[in-house]
């Protein structure tokens, strides 16, 4: 593996509890499959799924999900980001999302067997994996809280309608100031935007926001 890729992989959450010497040894001993993907090529999907932890070594990728015959952008991945941790050590037979390369992309794939070997020799790596998953669970719980919080949902929906308009929206707003003006946390604002995107009500692409379901957004904005 190229030195620059080793450097990126060393920043993976798995190795955060290891000292420099342990980290170097662990990565050298780790069995990793390196894949190179062209623009718009599928890296991981339900159709070619196997429990795998992916780490983006170079380039960018996007996480998509099909929802009511629409492709919804859930997340954007860049160098150093990991994906697929929740697919490990379970009975999941099909992955609900698809990861697609955005331009030339290189990703490292770590299998369950490789992780088991790592955890057996470096137990602190297993603890880091559990901590990572716990943080994800907390994030999802907070997201559920946001989904059930009508007030936040209404505020954010009304903000999108009032600030951006009807069709294609170009986001030039300072999100910290927006969150402050709505009297919500910045994290809550972003979670609500992600929630609206996941349900196909809006779509986010870089600095652009597109209203996909005007009627539903207006309904949410008028909730009490």
VOKE-530283 format. One record per residue (C-alpha): residue number from 0; residue in three letters; x, y, z. Coordinates in steps of 0.25 Angstrom, whole numbers. Last residue first. Layout:
+-----+------+-------+-------+-------+
| seq | type |     u |     v |     w |
+-----+------+-------+-------+-------+
| NUM |  ALA |     X |     Y |     Z |
...
+-----+------+-------+-------+-------+
END
This chain:
+-----+------+-------+-------+-------+
| seq | type |     u |     v |     w |
+-----+------+-------+-------+-------+
| 223 |  UNK |  -193 |    94 |    61 |
| 222 |  UNK |  -190 |    89 |    47 |
| 221 |  UNK |  -190 |   100 |    36 |
| 220 |  UNK |  -176 |    98 |    32 |
| 219 |  UNK |  -178 |    83 |    31 |
| 218 |  UNK |  -190 |    85 |    21 |
| 217 |  UNK |  -182 |    95 |    13 |
| 216 |  UNK |  -171 |    85 |    12 |
| 215 |  UNK |  -181 |    74 |     8 |
| 214 |  UNK |  -187 |    82 |    -3 |
| 213 |  UNK |  -173 |    87 |    -9 |
| 212 |  UNK |  -168 |    73 |   -10 |
| 211 |  UNK |  -154 |    73 |   -17 |
| 210 |  UNK |  -149 |    86 |   -12 |
| 209 |  UNK |  -135 |    87 |   -16 |
| 208 |  UNK |  -123 |    91 |    -7 |
| 207 |  UNK |  -110 |    95 |   -13 |
| 206 |  UNK |   -96 |    97 |    -6 |
| 205 |  UNK |   -92 |    83 |    -8 |
| 204 |  UNK |  -104 |    75 |   -13 |
| 203 |  UNK |  -115 |    75 |    -4 |
| 202 |  UNK |  -129 |    70 |    -8 |
| 201 |  UNK |  -142 |    73 |    -1 |
| 200 |  UNK |  -155 |    66 |     3 |
| 199 |  UNK |  -149 |    52 |    -1 |
| 198 |  UNK |  -151 |    46 |    12 |
| 197 |  UNK |  -135 |    45 |    14 |
| 196 |  UNK |  -134 |    60 |    10 |
| 195 |  UNK |  -144 |    65 |    20 |
| 194 |  UNK |  -136 |    57 |    31 |
| 193 |  UNK |  -123 |    62 |    26 |
| 192 |  UNK |  -128 |    76 |    28 |
| 191 |  UNK |  -133 |    73 |    41 |
| 190 |  UNK |  -120 |    67 |    46 |
| 189 |  UNK |  -113 |    79 |    40 |
| 188 |  UNK |  -122 |    89 |    49 |
| 187 |  UNK |  -121 |    80 |    61 |
| 186 |  UNK |  -106 |    80 |    60 |
| 185 |  UNK |  -106 |    96 |    59 |
| 184 |  UNK |  -115 |    96 |    72 |
| 183 |  UNK |  -128 |   102 |    71 |
| 182 |  UNK |  -134 |   116 |    74 |
| 181 |  UNK |  -138 |   119 |    60 |
| 180 |  UNK |  -129 |   131 |    59 |
| 179 |  UNK |  -117 |   123 |    66 |
| 178 |  UNK |  -119 |   112 |    56 |
| 177 |  UNK |  -119 |   122 |    44 |
| 176 |  UNK |  -107 |   129 |    50 |
| 175 |  UNK |   -99 |   116 |    51 |
| 174 |  UNK |  -104 |   112 |    37 |
| 173 |  UNK |   -99 |   125 |    30 |
| 172 |  UNK |  -108 |   125 |    18 |
| 171 |  UNK |  -102 |   125 |     4 |
| 170 |  UNK |  -110 |   113 |     0 |
| 169 |  UNK |  -115 |   113 |   -15 |
| 168 |  UNK |  -129 |   108 |   -16 |
| 167 |  UNK |  -135 |   102 |   -28 |
| 166 |  UNK |  -151 |   102 |   -27 |
| 165 |  UNK |  -159 |   111 |   -18 |
| 164 |  UNK |  -152 |   121 |   -10 |
| 163 |  UNK |  -139 |   120 |    -2 |
| 162 |  UNK |  -141 |   128 |    11 |
| 161 |  UNK |  -156 |   127 |    13 |
| 160 |  UNK |  -158 |   112 |     9 |
| 159 |  UNK |  -145 |   107 |    15 |
| 158 |  UNK |  -148 |   115 |    28 |
| 157 |  UNK |  -162 |   110 |    29 |
| 156 |  UNK |  -157 |    95 |    28 |
| 155 |  UNK |  -147 |    98 |    38 |
| 154 |  UNK |  -157 |   104 |    48 |
| 153 |  UNK |  -167 |    93 |    46 |
| 152 |  UNK |  -157 |    82 |    48 |
| 151 |  UNK |  -152 |    88 |    61 |
| 150 |  UNK |  -166 |    90 |    66 |
| 149 |  UNK |  -171 |    77 |    62 |
| 148 |  UNK |  -160 |    69 |    70 |
| 147 |  UNK |  -163 |    55 |    66 |
| 146 |  UNK |  -153 |    55 |    55 |
| 145 |  UNK |  -143 |    63 |    64 |
| 144 |  UNK |  -144 |    52 |    74 |
| 143 |  UNK |  -142 |    42 |    64 |
| 142 |  UNK |  -129 |    49 |    60 |
| 141 |  UNK |  -124 |    49 |    74 |
| 140 |  UNK |  -126 |    34 |    74 |
| 139 |  UNK |  -119 |    33 |    61 |
| 138 |  UNK |  -107 |    41 |    67 |
| 137 |  UNK |  -107 |    33 |    80 |
| 136 |  UNK |  -106 |    20 |    71 |
| 135 |  UNK |   -95 |    26 |    63 |
| 134 |  UNK |   -87 |    30 |    76 |
| 133 |  UNK |   -89 |    15 |    81 |
| 132 |  UNK |   -84 |    10 |    68 |
| 131 |  UNK |   -71 |    18 |    69 |
| 130 |  UNK |   -70 |    14 |    83 |
| 129 |  UNK |   -71 |    -1 |    80 |
| 128 |  UNK |   -61 |     1 |    69 |
| 127 |  UNK |   -51 |     8 |    78 |
| 126 |  UNK |   -53 |    -3 |    89 |
| 125 |  UNK |   -50 |   -13 |    78 |
| 124 |  UNK |   -37 |    -5 |    75 |
| 123 |  UNK |   -34 |    -6 |    89 |
| 122 |  UNK |   -34 |   -21 |    89 |
| 121 |  UNK |   -21 |   -20 |    79 |
| 120 |  UNK |   -17 |   -35 |    76 |
| 119 |  UNK |   -31 |   -41 |    76 |
| 118 |  UNK |   -38 |   -28 |    71 |
| 117 |  UNK |   -29 |   -28 |    59 |
| 116 |  UNK |   -31 |   -43 |    55 |
| 115 |  UNK |   -46 |   -40 |    57 |
| 114 |  UNK |   -45 |   -28 |    48 |
| 113 |  UNK |   -38 |   -36 |    37 |
| 112 |  UNK |   -49 |   -47 |    38 |
| 111 |  UNK |   -60 |   -37 |    37 |
| 110 |  UNK |   -54 |   -31 |    25 |
| 109 |  UNK |   -47 |   -18 |    23 |
| 108 |  UNK |   -49 |   -11 |     9 |
| 107 |  UNK |   -39 |     1 |     6 |
| 106 |  UNK |   -45 |    11 |    -4 |
| 105 |  UNK |   -39 |    19 |   -16 |
| 104 |  UNK |   -48 |    29 |   -24 |
| 103 |  UNK |   -48 |    35 |   -37 |
| 102 |  UNK |   -60 |    44 |   -38 |
| 101 |  UNK |   -72 |    43 |   -29 |
| 100 |  UNK |   -71 |    28 |   -26 |
|  99 |  UNK |   -84 |    22 |   -22 |
|  98 |  UNK |   -89 |    16 |    -9 |
|  97 |  UNK |  -102 |     9 |    -9 |
|  96 |  UNK |  -112 |     8 |     3 |
|  95 |  UNK |  -120 |    -3 |    10 |
|  94 |  UNK |  -110 |   -14 |    10 |
|  93 |  UNK |  -115 |   -28 |     9 |
|  92 |  UNK |  -113 |   -40 |    17 |
|  91 |  UNK |  -111 |   -34 |    30 |
|  90 |  UNK |  -109 |   -45 |    41 |
|  89 |  UNK |   -99 |   -37 |    49 |
|  88 |  UNK |   -84 |   -36 |    52 |
|  87 |  UNK |   -82 |   -24 |    42 |
|  86 |  UNK |   -92 |   -16 |    35 |
|  85 |  UNK |   -92 |    -5 |    45 |
|  84 |  UNK |   -78 |    -1 |    41 |
|  83 |  UNK |   -81 |     1 |    27 |
|  82 |  UNK |   -75 |    14 |    24 |
|  81 |  UNK |   -62 |    21 |    28 |
|  80 |  UNK |   -57 |    35 |    24 |
|  79 |  UNK |   -42 |    38 |    23 |
|  78 |  UNK |   -43 |    44 |     9 |
|  77 |  UNK |   -57 |    48 |     6 |
|  76 |  UNK |   -71 |    43 |     8 |
|  75 |  UNK |   -84 |    50 |     5 |
|  74 |  UNK |   -97 |    46 |    12 |
|  73 |  UNK |  -112 |    42 |    10 |
|  72 |  UNK |  -115 |    46 |    -5 |
|  71 |  UNK |  -128 |    41 |    -8 |
|  70 |  UNK |  -131 |    33 |   -21 |
|  69 |  UNK |  -146 |    33 |   -23 |
|  68 |  UNK |  -156 |    21 |   -26 |
|  67 |  UNK |  -162 |    23 |   -12 |
|  66 |  UNK |  -149 |    23 |    -5 |
|  65 |  UNK |  -136 |    18 |   -12 |
|  64 |  UNK |  -124 |    21 |    -3 |
|  63 |  UNK |  -111 |    28 |    -7 |
|  62 |  UNK |   -97 |    29 |     0 |
|  61 |  UNK |   -87 |    38 |    -8 |
|  60 |  UNK |   -72 |    36 |   -11 |
|  59 |  UNK |   -60 |    45 |   -11 |
|  58 |  UNK |   -46 |    44 |   -15 |
|  57 |  UNK |   -34 |    36 |    -8 |
|  56 |  UNK |   -33 |    27 |     3 |
|  55 |  UNK |   -48 |    25 |     6 |
|  54 |  UNK |   -49 |    15 |    17 |
|  53 |  UNK |   -59 |     3 |    16 |
|  52 |  UNK |   -63 |    -7 |    26 |
|  51 |  UNK |   -69 |   -19 |    20 |
|  50 |  UNK |   -80 |   -29 |    22 |
|  49 |  UNK |   -83 |   -34 |     8 |
|  48 |  UNK |   -93 |   -27 |    -2 |
|  47 |  UNK |   -92 |   -28 |   -17 |
|  46 |  UNK |  -107 |   -25 |   -19 |
|  45 |  UNK |  -110 |   -17 |    -7 |
|  44 |  UNK |   -99 |    -7 |   -11 |
|  43 |  UNK |   -84 |    -4 |    -9 |
|  42 |  UNK |   -74 |     3 |   -18 |
|  41 |  UNK |   -83 |     6 |   -30 |
|  40 |  UNK |   -76 |    13 |   -41 |
|  39 |  UNK |   -81 |    28 |   -44 |
|  38 |  UNK |   -67 |    33 |   -46 |
|  37 |  UNK |   -57 |    21 |   -47 |
|  36 |  UNK |   -53 |    12 |   -35 |
|  35 |  UNK |   -40 |     7 |   -30 |
|  34 |  UNK |   -41 |    -4 |   -19 |
|  33 |  UNK |   -31 |    -7 |    -9 |
|  32 |  UNK |   -33 |   -20 |    -1 |
|  31 |  UNK |   -28 |   -19 |    14 |
|  30 |  UNK |   -22 |   -30 |    22 |
|  29 |  UNK |   -16 |   -23 |    35 |
|  28 |  UNK |    -2 |   -27 |    39 |
|  27 |  UNK |     4 |   -14 |    34 |
|  26 |  UNK |    -8 |    -6 |    39 |
|  25 |  UNK |    -6 |   -12 |    53 |
|  24 |  UNK |     9 |   -10 |    53 |
|  23 |  UNK |     8 |     5 |    50 |
|  22 |  UNK |    -3 |     7 |    60 |
|  21 |  UNK |     5 |     0 |    71 |
|  20 |  UNK |    17 |     9 |    69 |
|  19 |  UNK |     9 |    21 |    68 |
|  18 |  UNK |     1 |    18 |    81 |
|  17 |  UNK |   -13 |    11 |    79 |
|  16 |  UNK |   -26 |    17 |    84 |
|  15 |  UNK |   -29 |    24 |    71 |
|  14 |  UNK |   -26 |    12 |    62 |
|  13 |  UNK |   -40 |     7 |    59 |
|  12 |  UNK |   -45 |    22 |    57 |
|  11 |  UNK |   -37 |    22 |    44 |
|  10 |  UNK |   -26 |    32 |    44 |
|   9 |  UNK |   -16 |    21 |    41 |
|   8 |  UNK |   -23 |    19 |    28 |
|   7 |  UNK |   -20 |    33 |    23 |
|   6 |  UNK |    -5 |    31 |    26 |
|   5 |  UNK |    -5 |    17 |    20 |
|   4 |  UNK |   -11 |    23 |     7 |
|   3 |  UNK |     0 |    33 |     6 |
|   2 |  UNK |    11 |    22 |     8 |
|   1 |  UNK |     5 |    14 |    -3 |
|   0 |  UNK |     0 |     0 |     0 |
+-----+------+-------+-------+-------+
END
